[in-house]
């Protein structure tokens, strides 16, 4: 159990947001490449960015049941990961506590990115 005398050390929220954005962007790029190879139409290699590129921004946001793998391409790149990491560290820095509430706040705001409309 942590004692009351323990000091909080601030963390770099911007660096964490960039790192989270890069990781989730790379994972989204992999998923987008898989979606591009599974299309029934003959699309070029650039289809990873032009046809299924919205997956790189936010994982799995389908328009309709018939277009289950089409995602909105107007979203900012890897918004979920960057939002989660930034919010988690920024709330920890503001509250000067490193507990599970910071993770909950980060998860709430990252989940709300999925509800944004394009």
N, C-alpha and C positions, 0 to 999 in steps of 0.2 A: 504494500500500500504506500502511496506517495505521501510524504510529509508535507506539512503546510509551509515549511521553510524553503522548499525547493523552488528555484527561480525558473521562469519560462524564458526560453531562448527563441526569439523571432526567426521565422523561416522565410525564404524568398518565394513569394507567391507567384511572381511573374515567371521565374525560372521553372517552377513546377508546372505552370500552365503550358509553357512552351514544350516541356518534356511530355506532358500528357497529350498535347495536340499531335506531336510527332508520332507517338506510339499508336494512338487510335487512328491517325491518318494512314499510317503504314498498314495497320490491320484492315482498314476500310479499303485501301488500294488492293490488298490481296483478295478480299471478298468481291470487289468490283471486277477484278480480272477473272475470277471464277464465274461470275455472272455473265461476263462477256463471252467466255468460251462456251457456255451452255445455251446461248441464244440459237433459235432455229434459223434466223436469217444470217446471211453472210455479211458480217460487219468487219471493219478493219481493226487493226490493233489499237487504233485511237479510240475505239468504242469504249475502252476502259474509262476514258475521260469524258467522251461526248455522250454516250448512251447510258452507261451505268455509273457515271461519275458522282452522282448524288450519294451513292453508298459510301464514298470516301468521306463525305461530310457527316452524315448521320446514318447509322446502321438501320436498314430495313424499315423504310417508311413508304409502304406501297400506296399507289394511287387508288387502285381497285383490285378486286380479286382476280380479274383477268390479266392485269399487269402486275403480278405479284412481285416482280423483281425490279420494277421501274421505281426510281426514287427521285425526289425533288432535287434538281441540280442548282438551285439558287441559295442553298444553305452555306454558311461559312464553313471552311474546312475543319473537319474533326471537332465540331463544336461541343460534343458531349464530353470528351476527355479533357479538353482545355477548361471548360466551365467547371467540371467537377474538381479538378486539381486546384484551380485558382480560388474557388469558393472555399474549399476545405482549408487551405492555408491562410487565406485572408481572414476567415472567421476565427481561426485559431490565434492569429496575430491580434485581432481586435479584442477578443475575449481574454487573451493571455492565458489560455488553458488548452491543453492537448487532450481532448476527450472524444467520446463517440458522438457528441452533438455536432461537432464540426463535420464529421463524415455524413451525418444525416442531412445537414444543411446543404452540403455539396451534392449529395445524391438527389435531393429535392430539386435544386436548380438545374442540375444536369438532365434530369428527367423531364423538366419543363421545356427544355430545348426540343424534345421530340414532339411536343404539342404545338410548336410554332408552325404557322402556315406560310407557304411561299406565295 
